[in-house]
Amino acid sequence: MGGYDELHRRSIQHPEEFWAEAARGIDWDVAPATVYGDGRWFPGGRLNTCHNALDRHVAAGRGGQAALIHDSPVTGTVRTYTYAELLDQVARTAGMLRDLGVTTGDTVVIYMPMVPEAVIAMLACARLGAVHSVVFGGFAARELAVRIDHARPKVVLSASCGIEPARVVEYKPLLDAALEQASHRPDRCVILQRPQCAATLAEGRDLDWAELVRDAEPAPCVSVAATDPLYILYTSGTTGTPKGVVRDNGGHAVALHWSMSHVYGAAPGEVYWAASDVGWVVGHSYIVYAPLLAGCTSVLYEGKPVGTPDPGAFWRVVSTHGVRTLFTAPTAIRAIKKEDPSGIFAKKWDLSGLRYLFLAGERLDPDTYHWACDLLGIPIIDHWWQTETGWPIAANCVGIEPLPIKPGSPTKPVPGWDVHILDADGRDCPPGVEGAVTVKLPLPPGALPTLYRDEARFARSYLERYPGHYLTGDGGFLDADGYLYVMGRIDDVINVAGHRLSTGAMEEVVASHPDVAECAVIGVADELKGQLPVGFVVLKAGAERDPEELERELVALVRERIGPVAAFRRAVVVARLPKTRSGKILRATMRDIADGNPYTTPSTIEDPATLPEIAEAVKGK
């Protein structure tokens, strides 16, 4: 296969040859005669993604292997589906959708909790060539209405409720309210009745999931063009007009199948767990599609990293199910670290089978990296990607050649991704100099080809700033060894008295303090210097500190490691940070609060009560 350097060079210099080889890992109904043409991958090729995820494994004699393990501490249940059982349920659910009039090219909105039926629904749509759009379960009615109007689904698939550690969240009233607000009317809504809460069905519109699937005849796979859409995923934090990321069938299947062995080092038959949610891109790519395309066993977890019931929840799942590769967000590890700083709960479980821990979604600060390293004694792999890209842009590709780890860096660009750091004039920055992180076009297979019903916005958002390049929206630099450092969103660079400074670099310093569990640094308006950095810190469990003394220590630390130019003089201790449900810290909203600007509560927020807490903390300083 060759080492990393050779493979990456070949992928950039000879992309068609490289991806033609990768495409041989997928079953095609019509093999693509052209690898890349008219701005699209594998035009002329035909396939079915569901066939590649399920049918071909059953046909190859692996129907008895576990495909999906649903582990739900919030309901106290565990259920395993073999490939043959999952195929049967998916084919019947596709038959149900077909009987409701869903055909190739129609859209279906899926508004569900972390239950097997959510995965089954996605694959059933793929089986028919229908386009699914998963909306995170429990999203507010207004946000769901906006997405329904934009996606215009023929059918909505939902459930009676989702289950949080302390409460049951009724979905049906949210769906009813969304449909009242939406101008688009789906033909039908199919509701999965969960035993924890029964939903009232609206006569003439709502149907019972279990009854319909029981009576449905299994549907066969429908062959679609490689360039046909597989799904639409609306990016988190969308306000106004939704930004619907489109994923195609062919490039997506090829890239995700390739990534499982090359990036994650995962082999068929192994247990792979992405501790995310099917409402996010990680859930789409690495709970549902990639593990099944690769013939792995995927874990679907309905719970939290802490509180279901304790900070050992993740380690229980790893030990019980023999997880070989775990992928989650740094924020989950920070939550575990905060509750169990000495790792006592991890020691209760046999974790000897766990080979890698992959982290993405937020910057992995070196302190969390070292804590996880010391606790687990295995490679901790920071990697970086986006909803738009669908799979990693930069990673330590353990399936190709494990490279030396540099804490704070997601290592090097993954083969297929031609990453550049550009200055304001579009010139490549020298090593160590920060600029805009871009990817030279064409983007590799699996990345978004466009935005749903908005080609102009796609060009405006990603392509116009640096012609010939895709703008990631992140700032960072490449070091002399070619390692990428992503320092945060471009708008997280602050201007202090004319000096452009990365809040990400300051967060790294603050997070290294032994009493800090997690932190966020934002720039707030200052009449004299333009902006000044303010740190918000959450203390580790058991760390009883005088806030003013801690502030002095943090100011000294930033001064020592970054310099007085950072002008870091304020650090506020808070009980928790406002985050999206996928774990991203809401820095822009915190900035508005600190500046005294009006703000709206983002639709993706995990707990709206965190925002008044931030406002109170700012006022108290």
N, C-alpha and C positions, 0 to 999 in steps of 0.2 A: 504493500500500500504506500510505502514511502513515509518519511517523517513529516512533521507539521510544515516546515518551510517549503518543502517541495510541493506538498499538496496545495497549500495556499497559493503559491506562485502559479501552479497549473490552473487553478480555479479562476484566477484573474486574467492570465494570458490566453488561456484556451477554454473559456467558459462552456462553449457548446459541447466540446469533447468531454469535459468534466461532468456536465449534467446529463449528457446522453448515457454515460456509464451509470450514474446514480439512478436514472430512470429505469434501468433494467431490474431494479428491486421491486418494481410495481407491476401488477398484472394490467395489461392494456387490452381493451376490446379492439381498438385500432391503434397500432403503434405509431407514434408521431414521426412523420418523415422529416419534419423540420424541428430542430430543438428550440430555436428562438427566431421569431419573425414578427414584424409589425408591432414591436413593443410588448409581445406576449410570449410566454414560455409554452412549448409543446403544442403550437397551433396545429390543428388537424388530428391530434390524438384524441381518442375516446376511451373512457374508463368509467368505473363506478367506485366511489370512495368507500361505501359500505361493504362492497364485495371485497375490497382490499383489506378492510379492517376485520371482517368476520368470515365470510363464505370461503375464502381461499384457505384459511387455517383449518376449517372443518373439513374441507375437501382433501387437505394434506394429511388427515388422520389425527389432528390435534384438537378435535372437538371436546374431548374430556378434560382438557387443561383449563384451569381457572382463568377467566378473562377479566372479571370484575369482582372485587370484594367491597361490599358496602359495610362500612364500620360506623355505627351511629351510637356514640355514647349518650347522646341526648334522648334516645329512645331505648337504650340498653339492648340493641339488636345488632347482629352481624349476619350478613347473607352473602353467599358466594354464588356467582353465575359462571358456569363453564362457557366456553366458546359456543358449543352447540345450543345451550339454554339461552344465551344472550341472542344468538342468531334467530332462534324461534320467536322470542319476544319482540325483537326488532322487526322481523318479517310480518308478524301479526299487527304490530302497531302501524307499520307502513300500509298494511291492508286496510286498517281502520281509517287512516288518512285518505287513502285512495277512494274508499267508499263515501267519504265526505266531500269528494270532488277535487282533492288536491292532486295536481299534476306537475310535471316538470316545469320549473320556472316560477311556480307559485311561491309565495312567502308564507311562513308559519312562525308566529311569535311564541316563544317558550318562556313562561314565567313560573319558575319552579324552584323548590328547595333542593338540597343535596341528597336526592333520592335516585335510585337506579333508573326510574322512569324518565328522569331528565336526560340521562345519557342515551337511553333507548329512543327517546323522542328525537334527539339530534341525529342519531344513526338512521332512524326511520325516514326522516326527511331526505338525508343523503341517498338512501336507497331508491327513493322515487325521483331524485333529481330536483326536489323542492329545496328552497333556500330557507334555512332557519335563521332566526334572530333571537338569541337568548338574552332576556332582560333579567338582571340580577334579582333573585327572589326577595320580595319585601320592599322593592323600590317604591317610592311614593307614587300615588295615583297620577299626579300631574306628569311626572317623568315617564311613566308607563304610557300614558295617553299620547305624549309627544312621539314616542317611538312607534306606537301603533299607527299613528297618522303617517309617519314617514315610511314605515315598512309595508303598510297596507296588507296585512296578512289575510289570507282566506280563512284560516283557522287559528285560534289561540289555544295553546295547551297550558294548563295551570293545575294547581293543587289547592286543597282546602286550607292548608297552613304550612308554615315553616316553624321550626322549633329552635328557640334560643335556650341557653342554659337556664335562664330564670323565667322564661315566659313562652307562650305559644303565640305566634304571629299569624293572624288570620289573613290569608291572601285574597279570598273571594271578595270581601268588601272593597279591598283596594282595586281589584280587577273591575268590579261593578262601577266604582267611581271613575276609573280611567275610561271605561267605555261610555259613560255618560258625558265625559268631557271631550272625547275624541270625535272627530267628524267622520272618520272611517268606521265602517261597520263590518266586522268579520262575519262570515256565514254562521260559524259555530264556535262555541267554547267547550273544550273537553276538560273535565275536572277530575283529578285524582283525589278520591276521598281518603284522607288519612284518619286512622282511629282516634288520634288526639283531638280532632275537631271536625265535625261534619259541616259541609257548606250547603247552603240553600241554593238549589239550581233554578235558574230562570226558565220557565216553560217556553219551548220553541227555539231557544238559543243554546242553552247549556245541556251537556250530555255527560253521562257517567263513564269515566275512563275504563274501569274494570269490565263493565257490561259490554262496551263496544269492542274491546280487544278480544274478549272471550268469544264473541260471535264472528270475528273477522277471519277471512281466509288470508293466509300468508301471501305477501306480494313479492314478486321477483325483483331483482336489481334492474334499474333502467340505465342504459348507457347514455352518458352525457359528454359533451365536448370538454376537453381539458381546460378550456378558457371559460366555461360556464361557471357561475358563482356557486360556491358551496354554502357560504353563510355570510351574514352581515353582523358585525359587532360594533355597537355604538360605544365610543370611547368614554371612559369615566370622566365626570366633570363637565359633560356637554351641557351647554346652556343655549337657549334660543334654538336655532336650527341644528338638529343632531348631526354629528360627524360619524357617518356609518362606514367603517372599514370593511371593504369587500375582500373575501378570500376566494380564490378560484380552486377548482378541483384538482387539476393536474399538477401544477407547480407545488401546491400545498402537500399533496400525497408524497411526491418525490422528496421534497425538502425535509418533511417531518420524519419519514422513514429513515432517511440518511442520517438525520441528527441523533436518533436514538443510539445507534452504535458508535458513531464517530465523536459526537459531543459528550454524551452521557455514559458511554461505555456499557450500555445495557444490551443483554442478549435475549433472544426468544426464550420464553419460559420463566424468566426472572420476574420478581415482584418489584414494581416501580411505583413510587408514591409521590404524586405532586399534591402537597397539602395546600390547595387553593380552592377555588369555587368555579363551577361551570359557567358562572356569569362573567368571568374575566377571561382574558386571552390565555392565561396559563392553564385554566381549566379546559378550554377548547383544545389547545395544542397538546397538553401533557397529562390530562386526566383521560380525555376521550380518544383523540385521534392517533397521536404518535405511539403510545404504548400498544394500542390494538393493531395498528399498521405493522408494528415490529413483532407482534406475537408475544408480547409480555403480559403479565398479570397486573392490572391497574387497581389501585386502592382509591375508593371514593369515601371520603371521611366527612361525616356530619357532626362536627364538634369544633372545639376551640383548642389552641395550644395550652391554655391554662383554664382552670375552672370546670373542666369536664372529665374527671372531677378535680384534677390537681395538675401541677406543672410537669407531671410524668406522663401526661396523655399521649404525647407524640412517641415517647420511648416505648410505651405499651404497644402501640400499633406496630412500630418497627419490629419489636420482639415477637409479638403474637403471630404476625403474618409473614415473617421472614423477609422484610423489606431489604433490598440490596442497594437501592438508590433512592434517596429522599431529596425532594426539591421543595423548598418553601421560601418565604420572604424573610429578610433579616429582622423585620419587626416581630415575627413570630418567635425567633430565637431570643430577641431582646426581652420579649414578654416572659419567656421561660426563665431567662437569666435574672430578671427582676424579682420573680417569685421564688426562685431556687438558686441563689448566686453560687452556692457551693456544690451544686449538681447532685444533691443527695437522692433526688427522685430518679435520676438516670441510672444510678448504681443499683436500683431495685430490679432492673431488667437486663436480659442478655442481649447486648447490642453487637455481638461479635460478627453477625452476618452483614451488618451495615458497612458498605464499601465506600460510599461517597455521600456527602451532604452538599447539594447545590443550592445557592442562594441568589435571588434576584428580586427586583421590584422596588427596592430602595438602595441607597448606597450602603455597602457593607463597611462599617467603620472597623478599623484594625482591632479595637478592644473586643468587640463582639466576635470577630474572626478568631482572635487568640483564645478567648473563652471557650468557643466551640471546639477549637483544635485540642485544647488541654482536656476538655471533657470527654471527647469522643476518640481522640487518637487516630483520626482518619483524615484524608484530604478534604478540606473545606473549600469548595469551588465557588468563588464569586463569578457570576456571569451577568451579562447586560443585554437587554432587548426591549422591545416595545410592542404595544397592541398592533401597531401598524406593520411591524416586521414579521410577527407570527412565530418567530423562532430566534435563537440567539445570534446577535451581531458579534459579540466578543465573549470568549470563554477559554478556559483551559480544556482543550479537547482531549479528554483522558482516553478516548477510544482510538485516537491517532498517535499521540505521543504526549504523555504528561510533562508539562514544562514546569520549571521552578516557579513557585508561587511568590508573588509580591503583594503583601497585604495592602489593600486600598486600590488594587487594580484588578479588573476582570480578565487579566492576561491579554491575549492578542486577538485580532479579528479572526472570526471563524472563516474557513474556506468558503468562498462565494461572496464575502463582504469586503469591498475595497474601501477601507476607512481612511478618510483624510481629515486633517485639522486645518481649517481655513481661517485666514484673518479677514478683517472687514472688507478688504479689496479682492477677496477670493484667491489669495495666494496661500500655498502650503506653509504652515508655521514650522520653524525649526524644532527639533526635539526639545521638550521641556517647556515650550511656550504655549500658553493656553489660547484656544480659539474655538470656533464652532465645529462640533463633530458632524461630519457629513459622510455620505456613502456615494462613491462615484457610480453613475448609472452605466448599465442597467442594474437594477436591484435583482438579487438572485431569486430563483423560484421560491414560492411561499410567502413573499412579501406582498403587500397590497398592490394591486394593479391600478386601483382608483378608489374614490369614495362613492358610495351608493347615491345615484342620481345627482352627482355634483362634481363633474370632471373639472370645472373651473376652480372650485374650491380646492380640489386635490392639487392642481398646479400652483395655485396661490399659496397654499399652506406649506408645501414641501419642495417645490421645484424652482420657483422663480428667484429666490434670494441668491442662489448660487447655480447658474445654468450648468447643466450636465451633472449635477449632484442632487442627492436627496438630503434635505436638512432635517436632522434628527430633533432639533430643538434643545439639545444638550450642549454644554460647553465642556472642554477637557483638553488633554494633551497626550501626545505619544512620547515616551521616553527614548533614550538612545538605543534601547534594546527592542523597540517596537511594541512595548507594552502600552496599552491604552489606560488612561485615567479619566473617568467621567466625573466631573465635579458638580454636576447638578444642572438644572434647567438654565438656559441662557439668562432668563430673567431672575435667576438666583445669584447672579453676579452683581455685587453692589459697588457703588461709586462713592468712596470716602475721600473727600477733598482731592478729587481728581485721580485717585488711585483705584484701579479696578481690582476688587478682591472677591475671592470665592467664599461664599458662606459655607460651602461643602468642606473646604479646607479647615475652617474654624470649627465646624461640627466635629471633624475628626479629632481635633485637639481636645475639645470639651469632653467628648465621649471617652477619651483615654483616662479621665479622672477616675480613681478607684470607687468613688461613691455614686457615680452617674450611671444610671441604667440606660437611658436614651435621652436624646436632646434634639433641638432644632435651633438653628441660628437664622435670623431674618434681618433684613435691612429696614430700618425705620427712618422716616423723614427727619432731617435735622437742618435747621436754618443756616447754621454755620458751615457744616461739612457736606451738605447734600443728603447723605445717608450715614447712619451709624448702626453697627451690628448689635443685636440684642439676642442673648441666649435664653432658651426656655429648657429647663432640665427636670427630668424625673429621676428621683433617687432610687437606688436599689432597696429591696426589702430589708428592713433592719437598720438602714443608715439614718441615724438621728443626727442631723447636722444643723448648726445655726446658719440660716440662709445668708447672712451678711459675711460670715467667715468663709463659707463656701464660695460666694461671689468673689471675694478677694483672691482665693486660691485659683479660681478659673481665669480671672483677669491676668494674674501673674503667668499662668500656664500659656495662654494665648500670646501674651507679650514675649515670652521666652521663645516660643516655637515659630511664631509668624512675624513678630516684631511690633513695636509701638505703632507702626503705620496702620495696623488693623483697627486701632481705636476701640478695642473691645473693653467696655467698662460696665456692662450690665448683664447680669445673669439672674433670671427669675426661676425660683423653684415652683413647679406645678405638680399636681397629683397625676396628670396624664396629658397627652398631647392629642389634639384633634386629628383624626385620621379618616381616610376612606375605608370602606369595608375590605378593600384589597390591601390595606396596610400603608398606603402612602400618606405622609404627613401633609396637612393642608396649609402649606407655608404661605401661599398667596392670601388666603383668608385671614391668617394670623397677622400678616402684614397690614391688611386693611384695618383690623381691630386696633393694632398698635398705633397706626397713623390717625385713628379716629374717623376713618372713612366709613360710609355706609357699606354694608356687605349683605349678601344673600347666603343663606345656609346651603352649601352644595348638596345636590341630590344624592351624592355617593357617600355622605358622611356616616360613620359608624354610630356615633352618639352625639346628637345636636347639643346636649348639655355641656359638652366640652368647650364650646365657644364662649358662653358667658363666664366660664371659669377662667379662660385666658384674659378676657376683658377685665375681670376682677383683679387678676394677678398684675396686669399692666398698670391698673389704677393705683394699686397698693405700692408701687415702686416710686 
